[in-house]
Amino acid sequence: YLYPDSDHSVQLPSRYPLHTLPNVVISPHVGGFTIEGQRGRIDETIENLRLILSGKSPKNIVNLEYEY
């Protein structure tokens, strides 16, 4: 999502009209960058590595058929 300025028009992050819903606030990706968030991502990565190494499926697998 780019905030509009003199060089850019509004570019929505998705082809789905989520921005039209009254209970949705769209923020730039950096809005979620915190120390706690970083720790959470590291913990999730380590957990996924443990799952893979133990022969299990990792969490949050991307489904390319659904494009997410």
C-alpha positions as CSV (number, residue, x, y, z in Angstrom):
1,Y,0.0,0.0,0.0
2,L,1.4,3.3,-1.0
3,Y,0.1,6.5,0.5
4,P,-0.8,8.9,-2.3
5,D,1.6,11.7,-3.0
6,S,2.6,13.8,-6.0
7,D,4.3,10.9,-7.6
8,H,2.0,8.0,-6.8
9,S,-1.7,7.5,-6.9
10,V,-3.4,5.2,-4.4
11,Q,-2.3,1.6,-5.0
12,L,-4.3,-1.0,-3.2
13,P,-2.6,-4.0,-1.8
14,S,-5.1,-6.5,-3.0
15,R,-7.6,-7.3,-5.8
16,Y,-10.2,-7.9,-3.1
17,P,-12.2,-4.8,-2.0
18,L,-11.2,-5.1,1.7
19,H,-10.6,-1.4,1.9
20,T,-14.4,-0.8,1.3
21,L,-15.4,-2.5,4.6
22,P,-16.2,-0.1,7.4
23,N,-14.3,-2.2,10.0
24,V,-11.0,-2.4,8.1
25,V,-8.0,-0.2,8.5
26,I,-5.2,-0.7,6.0
27,S,-1.7,0.2,7.1
28,P,1.7,-0.1,5.4
29,H,3.6,-3.3,6.1
30,V,6.1,-1.5,8.4
31,G,3.1,-0.9,10.8
32,G,3.8,-4.3,12.2
33,F,7.5,-4.0,12.9
34,T,8.2,-4.2,16.6
35,I,10.7,-6.1,18.7
36,E,7.9,-8.4,19.9
37,G,6.9,-9.0,16.3
38,Q,10.5,-9.9,15.4
39,R,10.7,-12.3,18.3
40,G,7.4,-13.9,17.3
41,R,8.6,-14.4,13.7
42,I,11.9,-16.0,15.0
43,D,10.0,-18.3,17.3
44,E,7.6,-19.3,14.5
45,T,10.6,-20.0,12.2
46,I,12.3,-22.2,14.9
47,E,9.1,-24.0,15.5
48,N,8.6,-24.7,11.8
49,L,12.2,-26.0,11.5
50,R,11.6,-28.4,14.4
51,L,8.4,-29.6,12.8
52,I,10.1,-30.2,9.5
53,L,13.1,-31.9,11.1
54,S,10.7,-34.2,13.0
55,G,8.9,-35.2,9.7
56,K,5.8,-33.0,10.3
57,S,4.3,-30.3,8.1
58,P,5.2,-26.7,9.0
59,K,2.6,-24.2,10.0
60,N,1.3,-21.5,7.7
61,I,2.0,-23.2,4.4
62,V,1.3,-21.0,1.4
63,N,-1.4,-22.4,-0.9
64,L,-0.5,-21.2,-4.3
65,E,-3.8,-22.4,-5.7
66,Y,-5.6,-19.8,-3.6
67,E,-2.7,-17.3,-4.0
68,Y,-2.0,-16.9,-0.3
